[in-house]
Amino acid sequence: MSERLNADICVMGGGPAGAAVAARLSQLGHSVVVVEKQIFPRAHVGESVTPGVLPLLDVLGIRERIERQDFPRPERVLSYWPPHRGYKSIGPVPGFQVDRAKFDMVMLDAAREAGAIVLEGSHLLRREQTSTHGWNLTIAWRGKLVFVESCFVIDATGRRGLMGGKKRRYGKPTFALWKYWRACPISGRETRVEAGAEQWYWGAPLPDGTFNATVFIDTERFKHDLQRLGSVESVYQHLLMESELMAGCSQGHSIRPATVCDVTCYADDDPVLCNLIKVGEALFSVDPLSSQGVQTALGTGLHAAAVVHTVLRRSGDQKIAEQFYRERQLEAVAFHRSTAAYLYSQVALERAAQFWQERAGEQARHQERSVIPAMRPSGKMPTGRTRVKLAPEIQIVSLPCLEGDFIVTRSAVAHPDWARPTVFLGGVAIAPLLNCLRTTLTVEETLRAWSQKIHKDHITGVLGWLWGNGLIIEGS
């Protein structure tokens, strides 16, 4: 028995990244098939979801649905992480402590309701690229073969990356060992984070009353301890008893044996190819210290949706869409690498162990440049007859960026101290303003030229900011 499906896009994997890209592309009017090997709900580790997911859920139109699940939303974290020891506020808006089985099912249901065809319990048997660079797929599902022809493929299959590619490691080799506990004497709804001697711990109470206690350890040390202690369970128990915040778990009872997996950070060298794009952990992984795995998955899914939408609707813009996606991957990897290294460096100031020193060393090698300073008027302003011009180090470049539902090119300003060129300053496109200052003008002439491009209420503030941050300088 067989069936043929007409679909523009086939998403391989129905986790948060796959569900997000499938839902968004369905909302944009594309026909989408999702191939997911498991039947949901499925168990999955990774329960802390940062408040950074909220605007992403808004884009997908499912924020209220997630909030209705009544997931715990702790407003603080218990941190034993130098130099802090105690409770820390998360910020004005809390994130979620989710049941990933329920969270992932809500996400996949949203894709289905948006119009995607979801094949749970299916798997890919064959794939071949056509002469027009699309993909013909043969899928096994419910005892029959399903054929999807000439489609765009999105790989959301996680670390294994079903569609191949070269994975490049960018963090120190690290394993995670975790276990779920019940009836342990740990009170409170807060996530717990602790720096150990040569390892670190993360723990969280979950909506069903269980507690997840996880330890992160260098890969080589784990192999050494496994040989010495004889089992994953013994290594986990030994490390757990060294924790101040999580040792109490041993007074409860465990639900299942300890599990170990590789959580080393890596990035794929081929994020987007002809009619193939990767999202979530098929694209890159982040250090679990950030608790931003789900947020990153959703973000890559939404960016990928814009890229695919652009390629399918405006084929002439394929190259700029692919450039946009590659640049976003590089920036995201640099950001997460630097952020994690900074957190490790806080501990390395107090502890000389190789575990901390090596991970802190990543910061010095990959220090992120600053983002564009916030828009605020400068206290120093040039007078009306002062002659001004564009600073010689400032460049006007063409930049692929997301505008609405498409990837487009816009003129952007590149500054040597910024992490990337920028198009807007407080909602004002600044490259067109600076273009007129390639030749020297008086301030009065500059403001007169700008009045044709931006609202008069913005002119003084923009001028003060550009002057105060050295983008324009006094001309001769």
C-alpha positions in Angstrom: 0.0 0.0 0.0 1.3 3.5 -0.8 0.3 7.1 -0.9 1.6 10.2 -2.6 1.6 13.6 -0.8 1.9 16.9 -2.5 4.0 19.1 -0.3 6.3 22.1 -0.8 8.3 21.2 2.3 9.2 18.1 4.3 10.3 18.7 7.9 12.3 15.8 9.3 11.7 15.9 13.1 8.8 17.2 15.2 10.6 18.6 18.2 10.4 22.3 19.1 12.6 23.4 16.1 10.7 21.2 13.6 7.3 22.1 15.0 8.1 25.9 14.9 9.3 25.9 11.3 6.4 23.7 10.2 3.9 25.9 11.9 5.3 29.1 10.6 5.6 27.9 7.0 2.0 26.6 7.1 0.9 30.0 8.4 2.7 31.5 5.4 0.6 29.4 3.0 3.0 26.5 2.2 2.1 22.8 2.2 4.2 21.1 4.8 4.7 17.4 5.9 6.4 16.6 9.2 8.1 13.2 9.6 8.5 12.3 13.3 9.7 8.9 14.3 8.1 8.9 17.8 4.5 9.0 18.9 3.8 12.1 21.0 3.7 12.7 24.0 7.4 11.6 24.3 9.7 12.0 27.2 12.5 14.5 26.8 15.1 16.1 29.0 15.6 19.9 29.1 12.9 21.4 31.2 14.0 25.0 31.8 12.6 27.4 29.2 13.8 31.0 29.4 11.5 34.1 29.1 13.3 34.7 25.8 10.8 32.2 24.2 7.8 34.5 24.8 8.2 36.8 21.7 8.9 33.7 19.6 5.7 32.1 20.8 3.9 35.3 20.0 5.1 35.1 16.4 3.7 31.5 16.2 0.5 32.6 17.9 0.7 30.0 20.7 1.9 32.0 23.7 -1.4 31.9 25.5 -1.7 28.1 24.8 1.6 27.5 26.5 0.7 29.8 29.4 -2.6 27.9 29.9 -0.6 24.7 30.6 0.0 26.1 34.1 3.7 25.2 34.0 5.5 26.5 37.1 7.1 29.9 36.5 9.7 30.5 39.2 10.8 34.1 39.6 14.3 33.3 41.0 17.1 30.7 40.8 19.1 29.2 43.7 22.7 29.7 42.6 25.9 28.5 44.2 28.1 30.0 41.5 31.0 32.3 42.3 30.9 35.0 43.3 27.2 34.6 44.2 25.7 32.2 46.8 22.0 32.4 47.3 18.9 33.3 45.5 18.9 35.4 42.3 16.0 37.1 40.6 15.4 35.9 37.0 14.1 39.3 35.9 10.8 41.1 35.4 9.2 38.2 33.4 9.7 34.6 34.4 10.3 31.7 32.1 8.8 28.2 32.5 9.7 25.0 34.2 8.0 22.7 31.7 7.1 19.1 31.3 8.8 18.6 27.9 6.5 15.9 26.8 3.5 18.2 27.2 5.4 21.3 25.8 6.6 19.5 22.7 3.1 18.0 22.1 1.5 21.5 22.3 4.1 22.7 19.8 3.5 19.9 17.4 -0.3 20.2 17.7 0.1 23.9 16.8 1.9 22.9 13.6 -0.9 20.4 12.8 -3.6 23.0 13.4 -1.7 25.5 11.2 -2.2 23.1 8.4 0.9 20.8 8.4 0.4 17.1 7.8 2.1 15.3 10.8 3.2 11.7 10.3 4.0 10.5 13.9 5.6 7.1 14.2 7.2 7.4 10.7 10.7 7.2 9.4 12.6 8.0 6.2 13.5 5.0 4.1 15.1 6.6 1.0 16.0 10.1 -0.2 17.3 11.2 -3.6 17.9 14.6 -5.0 16.2 15.4 -8.3 17.7 17.1 -11.4 16.0 20.3 -10.3 17.7 20.0 -6.8 14.5 19.1 -5.0 14.1 16.0 -3.0 12.1 12.8 -3.5 11.5 11.0 -0.2 10.1 7.6 0.6 8.7 7.4 4.1 7.3 4.4 6.1 4.2 5.2 8.1 1.5 3.1 9.5 2.4 0.0 7.4 2.5 1.8 4.1 4.8 3.8 2.0 4.4 7.6 1.6 6.1 9.4 -1.3 6.8 13.1 -1.2 8.3 14.5 -4.4 10.3 17.5 -5.4 10.1 19.0 -1.9 12.4 21.3 0.1 13.8 19.4 3.1 14.3 20.9 6.6 16.4 18.8 8.9 15.2 19.1 12.5 16.5 15.7 13.7 18.8 16.9 16.4 22.4 16.1 16.9 22.5 13.1 14.6 21.5 15.3 11.7 19.6 12.9 9.4 20.7 14.7 6.2 24.4 14.6 6.9 26.9 17.4 7.1 30.2 18.0 8.9 29.8 18.9 12.6 32.6 21.1 14.0 33.1 21.1 17.8 33.4 24.6 19.4 33.3 23.7 23.1 35.2 21.4 25.4 34.0 17.7 25.3 31.3 17.4 28.0 28.9 14.7 29.2 25.7 15.1 31.1 24.5 12.5 33.6 21.0 12.9 34.9 18.3 11.1 36.9 14.7 11.8 38.0 13.8 11.6 41.7 10.7 11.5 43.8 10.0 12.2 47.4 13.4 13.8 48.0 13.7 16.5 50.7 14.3 19.5 48.3 11.8 22.2 48.7 11.0 25.3 46.6 10.1 25.8 42.9 13.5 27.3 41.9 16.0 25.9 39.5 19.3 25.2 41.2 22.7 25.8 39.7 26.0 24.9 41.4 29.7 24.9 40.5 31.4 21.8 41.9 35.1 21.0 42.2 35.5 19.8 38.6 31.9 19.6 37.4 28.7 21.6 37.7 25.2 20.8 38.6 21.7 21.7 37.4 18.5 20.7 39.1 14.9 21.6 38.8 11.5 20.6 40.3 9.1 19.5 37.6 5.3 19.9 37.2 4.6 16.3 38.0 6.4 16.5 41.4 9.7 14.8 40.3 13.1 16.5 40.5 15.7 16.3 37.8 19.3 16.4 39.1 21.9 16.6 36.4 25.7 16.8 36.6 28.0 18.0 33.8 31.5 16.6 33.6 34.5 16.5 31.3 34.3 13.6 28.9 37.7 12.2 29.7 37.1 12.4 33.4 33.8 10.5 33.0 35.6 7.8 31.1 38.3 7.6 33.8 35.6 7.5 36.6 33.6 4.9 34.7 36.6 2.6 34.6 37.3 3.2 38.2 33.8 2.9 39.6 32.3 0.4 37.2 29.0 1.8 36.0 27.2 5.0 35.0 25.0 4.7 38.1 28.1 4.6 40.4 29.7 7.6 38.7 26.5 9.6 39.0 25.9 8.8 42.7 29.5 9.6 43.5 29.2 13.0 41.9 25.8 13.7 43.3 27.1 13.3 46.9 29.6 16.1 46.2 26.8 18.6 45.6 25.6 20.9 48.3 22.3 21.6 46.6 21.5 18.2 45.1 22.9 15.6 47.5 19.5 15.5 49.2 18.1 13.6 46.2 19.7 10.4 47.4 17.2 10.4 50.3 14.4 10.0 47.9 13.8 7.3 45.4 14.8 7.3 41.7 12.4 6.6 38.9 15.0 5.1 36.5 18.7 4.5 36.3 21.1 7.4 35.6 21.4 8.4 31.9 24.5 9.8 30.2 24.7 11.7 26.9 27.1 13.9 25.0 26.4 17.7 25.3 29.5 19.0 23.7 28.8 22.2 21.7 29.2 21.9 17.9 28.0 23.7 14.7 27.3 22.3 11.3 29.5 23.5 8.5 26.7 23.2 5.9 23.7 25.1 7.5 21.9 25.6 4.2 22.3 23.9 0.9 20.2 23.8 -2.3 16.7 22.9 -1.1 18.0 21.7 2.3 18.2 23.7 5.5 19.0 22.6 9.1 17.4 23.9 12.3 17.7 23.3 16.0 20.5 21.0 17.1 21.0 19.8 13.5 22.3 23.3 13.0 24.2 23.9 16.2 24.0 23.2 19.9 24.5 25.5 22.8 26.2 25.0 26.2 23.5 23.7 28.6 24.7 26.3 31.1 22.6 28.9 29.3 19.3 26.9 29.5 18.6 28.4 26.1 18.2 25.1 24.1 14.5 25.5 23.5 14.7 29.2 22.8 17.5 28.6 20.3 15.5 25.8 18.6 12.5 28.1 18.1 14.6 31.0 16.9 16.4 28.9 14.3 13.0 27.5 13.2 11.6 31.0 12.6 14.7 32.2 10.8 14.7 29.1 8.6 11.0 29.6 7.8 11.8 33.1 6.5 14.6 31.7 4.4 12.6 28.9 2.9 9.6 31.3 2.3 12.0 33.7 0.4 13.5 30.9 -1.7 10.1 29.5 -2.7 8.4 32.8 -3.3 11.3 35.0 -4.6 13.8 32.5 -6.1 16.0 35.4 -7.3 16.8 36.2 -3.7 18.0 32.7 -2.8 21.6 33.6 -2.4 20.9 36.5 0.0 18.6 34.3 2.0 21.2 31.6 2.3 23.8 34.3 3.3 21.5 35.6 6.0 21.1 32.1 7.5 24.8 31.4 7.5 25.6 34.7 9.1 23.0 34.2 11.8 24.4 30.8 12.6 27.9 32.2 13.0 26.7 35.1 15.2 24.7 32.8 17.4 27.6 30.4 17.9 29.9 33.3 18.8 27.4 34.7 21.2 26.7 31.4 23.0 30.4 30.6 23.1 31.3 33.9 24.7 28.4 33.9 27.1 29.2 30.4 28.4 32.9 31.2 28.7 32.2 34.3 30.8 30.2 32.2 33.3 32.9 29.6 33.4 35.5 32.3 33.9 33.7 33.5 37.1 34.5 30.1 38.7 38.0 29.9 37.2 38.9 33.1 39.2 38.5 31.0 42.3 39.4 27.4 41.2 42.4 26.3 39.4 41.0 23.0 38.2 41.6 22.3 34.5 37.8 21.8 33.9 37.2 25.5 34.7 40.4 27.0 33.3 39.9 25.4 29.9 36.3 26.5 29.5 37.1 30.0 30.7 39.9 30.1 28.2 37.3 30.1 25.4 36.4 33.6 26.4 39.8 35.1 25.6 39.9 33.4 22.2 36.4 34.3 21.2 35.6 37.6 22.8 32.4 39.0 21.3 32.5 42.5 20.0 29.9 44.9 21.4 26.4 45.3 20.1 25.3 48.7 18.9 24.9 51.1 21.8 21.4 52.0 22.8 19.7 55.0 21.1 20.0 58.0 23.4 20.9 61.6 22.7 24.4 62.7 23.4 25.1 65.6 25.8 27.6 66.9 23.2 26.2 68.5 20.1 27.9 70.3 17.2 26.7 73.8 16.4 24.8 74.7 13.2 27.8 76.0 11.3 30.1 73.2 12.3 31.2 71.2 9.3 30.8 67.4 9.7 31.5 64.3 7.7 31.4 60.5 7.9 34.2 59.0 10.1 36.8 57.2 7.8 36.4 53.8 9.7 32.6 53.7 9.1 31.4 51.7 6.1 28.1 51.5 4.3 27.5 47.9 3.3 24.7 45.7 1.9 23.2 43.4 4.5 20.7 40.6 4.2 18.1 41.0 6.9 14.6 39.8 7.9 11.9 42.3 7.0 8.3 41.1 7.4 8.2 37.5 6.1 11.1 37.7 3.7 14.9 38.1 3.6 15.8 41.3 1.8 19.0 43.4 1.4 19.2 46.7 3.0 22.0 49.3 3.4 23.7 49.0 6.8 26.3 50.8 8.8 29.4 48.8 9.8 31.5 49.9 12.7 34.8 48.1 13.7 33.6 47.8 17.3 30.2 46.4 16.6 29.5 42.7 16.4 27.6 43.2 13.1 26.4 45.9 10.8 23.1 47.5 11.7 20.3 48.9 9.6 18.2 50.7 12.2 18.8 53.0 15.1 15.7 53.4 17.3 13.6 52.5 14.3 15.4 55.0 12.0 17.3 53.6 8.9 20.7 55.3 9.4 22.7 54.3 6.3 20.7 56.7 4.1 21.4 59.5 6.5 25.1 58.8 6.6 25.4 58.5 2.8 25.0 62.3 2.4 28.0 62.8 4.7 30.5 61.2 2.4 31.1 64.8 1.5 31.5 67.5 4.2 28.4 69.5 5.1 27.5 71.9 7.8 25.2 70.7 10.5 22.5 73.0 9.1 22.8 71.5 5.7 22.8 68.0 7.2 19.6 68.5 9.1 18.0 70.0 6.1 18.9 66.9 4.0 17.7 64.6 6.8 14.4 66.4 7.1 13.4 64.8 3.8 14.1 61.3 5.2 13.0 61.2 8.9 10.5 62.9 11.2 11.8 66.2 12.6 11.3 64.8 16.2 14.0 62.3 15.6 16.6 64.5 13.9 18.3 66.0 17.0 18.5 62.7 18.8 20.0 60.9 15.8 22.5 63.6 15.2 23.6 63.6 18.9 24.0 59.8 19.0 26.0 59.7 15.7 28.2 62.5 16.9 28.6 61.2 20.4 29.5 57.7 19.2 32.0 58.9 16.6 30.2 57.9 13.5 30.4 61.5 12.3 33.3 63.8 13.0 34.2 67.4 12.4 35.2 68.0 8.8 37.7 70.5 7.4 
